[in-house]
Amino acid sequence: MFADDLKLFSPHANLLQNDLAIISDWCSQWQMTVAPNKCEVIAFRHSTRNLKSKSSPDFHISGLKLPFVRHIRDLGIFFSDDLSFTHHVNIILRRSQFRVNMLFNILKNSTMEVFIRCYIIYIRPILEYGCTIFSPYLKLHIRKIESIQKSFVHRIFKKFGIEYTSYFNALDICGLDSLELRRLVFDLVFIYKSIISREIYCANALFTFIPSVKSLRRHPFYLRCNIKNSNKSSSQFLSNRTLNCWNSLPVSSFPVKSSSRSFKTNLKHVDLSKYLTLSPLNY
């Protein structure tokens, strides 16, 4: 439950319908009404092939049938029934590109510094909100998201008469990092906050600590993922997409006194390029 929103989740349809009946009876008892037109049902499956082969049961509340949807929005993130985030990525791409165009129309007489600052404040958050959930593992999506920043940088170079030699060189001049690198850092900091500094509580443990082996040169927070990396859906999970990078971090990355801020600062001195898809050679 979040504010006035209630979400039910179960692998068993009969249990969900029973819960809906209980909610309906409770609302009647307390003279409250449920708005069925604001209720939706989504069935998560590993592939669209399963979606076509299996029929979904009907769900009712207060005598009204609830509609099935392919995509559902939860706290700003769009979840799809095939467990991919393609729909969400396409939406944030459209929103951010629209805002980039609007920025160039509004800030016609502004300085380059103002353009960059406004991009950081008004556009980049659209591409990064909730990225620890949807961070793409497909090269296509990685390149598409990065293309928004690449297009913005190229346009301001052209506007202010600066020679554009390469994307990564332009980022250095603008004082920006690639969006892919920033997402990786967000992932690493999230893991740190959940298992070391305990700033974030995860109900279901994604990782298991591996006992330290003195003969191996590795940090004391070596992890093993509790979710098998067996299909496309599990490959995009935070625990699978970031595990190799986390386990390869140097000991110096971890501050003596637990601090997520210090950890994030230390990551600036670690070369994470081999865990990134994009590089000056291919983008």
N, C-alpha and C positions, 0 to 999 in steps of 0.2 A: 504494500500500500504506500502511495506517495500523495500527500495532500488529499484531494478528492478523487484520485485515480486508484483503481484496484485492478490487479493483474492476477490471474490464476494460471498455473502451469502444471501439467501432469502428462505423463505418457499414456494415461488411461482415460479414454473418452467418458466412460460411465462415471468416473470419479469427478470429472469436471462438471458434468451435468448435475450431479448430486450437489456439488458446491454452489452452483448457480441457483438451484432450488432453495437451498438454505439461505442464501443472500436475499432472494426474493421474499421469502417468508419473514426474515428479519426486518426488511424494509417495510413490509406491510404492518408488522407489529408496532414499529416505531413511527408509523405514518410518514414514511419517506418514500420517494419514488425513484425508480431507476430509469434512465433515459436509454432505451434499447437502440435508438438511432445513433447513439454515441459509442455503442459497443461493437467490437469486431472480434473475429476469430481468425487465427493464423495457425497453420499446421507446419511445423518445421520438419524438413526431410533433407537427406544428404544429396539428392539430385532431383532434377525435374523429371527424370524417367520414373522414379518412385511416385512422384506427384501425379503422373498420368495413370499409373497402374493401380493406385489405391484410391478408393472413394472415401471421402471424409464424412463422418457422421454429422447429423444436424444438432445444433445446440439452441436451446430456448431459454428465455428469461421473461417472467411475467406473461407467459403465453405467446411471446413473439419470437420468431426465428432470427438468430443473429447471422449477419452476412460473413462469408469467408473472404479474406483478402490475400493478395500475394505479398504485399509490403505493409509494414506497420511502423509507426513512428513512436519511439519511446525516449523521452528526455532529449530530443533533438537528434537521435540516431535512427536511421531507417533500417529495420531488419527485414530480410526477405525470406520467403519460405524455403528456398534452396540453400540457406545458410551462407549465402555470399553477400558482399556489400557493394556489388556493382551498381545497384539502384541508388544507394546512398552516395557513392562516389560521383555518379553522373549529376546528382542534384547539387552537391557542393561545388562541382566544376561550373555549372551554369550560374549559380549564385555569385561565386567569386569573380567570374569573368564579367558578369554584368556590373559588379561593383568596380572592377578595374576600369571599365569603359566610362563609368560615371565619374570616377576619380579624375580621369584626364579631361573630362568636360568641365568639371568644377574648378580644378586647380590650374587653370591655363597660365596664370602669371606667377605661379609659386616657384620656389627654388627646388633643386633636386633633393635637398635634405628634407623638405616638407613632403615631397612625394613619397620618399622612402618611409618617413615616419607614419604617414597616413596609411601606407600599405601594411606596415607592421600592426597598426591599431585596428584597421577596419577590414582588411582582406585576409591576411594570414590566419587569423583566428577561425575563419570559416573553414579553411582547409585543415586545421589542426584540432578542432574541437572533437573530443572523444576519440582521438586517433589511437589510443592504446587499445581500443575495441576493434576498430575497422582497419587499422594500418595494413595496406595492401602487400601481398607477397607476389602477385603477378606483375611481370615487367610492364605490361600494357598499362595497368592502373598507376604504377609508380611513375611512369613517364608522363601520363596524362595529368596527374596532380602537379608534377614538377613543371609542366608546360605553362601553368598559370604564372608562376613566379618568373620563369624564363621569358615569357612574353612581356611581362611588366618591366623587367630589367632592360630588355632590348628596346622597348618603347621609350624609356627615360633616357637611355644612351642616345637614341636618335634625336629626341627632343632637345637635348642639351649639347648636341654636337660632339659626343665622345665616341672615339673609335671602339667598336665592339669586336673583340678578337675571339673570345670564347665565353661560354656561360659561367664557368667556374672562376675565370679571371674577373669577370664582371661582378660576381658575388663578392670577391675580395675587395673590390673598389667600393662597393655599396655597403660593406660591413655586414653582409648577410651570410647565413649558412644554407646549404641545400635543405629542402623540406624533408628529403629522405633521411639525412643525417639527424635532423631535429627529431623526427619520429623515433629513430633508434635510441636517441638519448632519453626521450620521454619513456620508452619501454624500460630501459635500464634503471632509470630513477624510480619507476613504478615498482619494479621488482625489489629494489633496495628498500623502499618505504614499506613494502608488504612483509618482507622476511627479516630485515635487519633493524631498521628504526621503528618498525611497527606503527607507522603513521596511518597505514591503510589496513583494514581488516578484510580478509577474503574468507568467506564462509567455507568454501571448498578449496582445500589445499591443492595448488597447481604444481608445487614442487616438493621434492624430498631432498634433504641435505645428505650429501655423501661424506662419510667420515674422512677426515684429513689423512692423507698418506704422505708421510714426511719425505719419502724418496722422490716424490713428484713436485715439481716447481709450480705450485698453484696456490691461489688464495684459499682461505679457510671457509669460503661460502660456496663451494662447488655444489652444483645442483643437478638433480635428475628430474625430468618431466614426468608427471603422473598421467599424462594423456598421450596415448600412442599417436605418432605422426604417420597415420596409415592412409589418409585420403586428403582431398583438397580442402575439405572443411577444417580438419584438425591442423593442417599445415599453416593456416592463417591465425591460429591461436597464439596469443602472446607468449605462452610458455614454450611453444615449439619454434616460433620464428626468431626468438631472441636468445635462446639457451646457449648456443655455441659461442656467441659474442660474450655473454655474461661469464661463462666458464673460462674464457680466454683472457679476461681482464687481468692486468698486472696487479700485484699486491698493493702497489702505491696508489691505486685508484680508490682504495677504501681508507677513509680517515680513521685515525686511532680512536677518536671519540665519535660515536655514532651521530652522523649529521647528513641528511639528504642534500642539504645545500652545498656542503663541502664535497660530497661525492660528485654532484653535478659539476662543480668547478674543476675537480680533478679529471673528469672525463674530457675536458677541453685539451688536456695534454696527452691524450691517448689517441693513437692512430686507429680509427675505426673503418678506414676506407675499404678494407677487404671484406667487410660485411655489408657493403653497399652495392647496389646494382649499377648505379650511375657513376661515371667517372669522366675526367677530361678526355679520355680516349674514345668513349662511346656516346657522349652527349654534349 
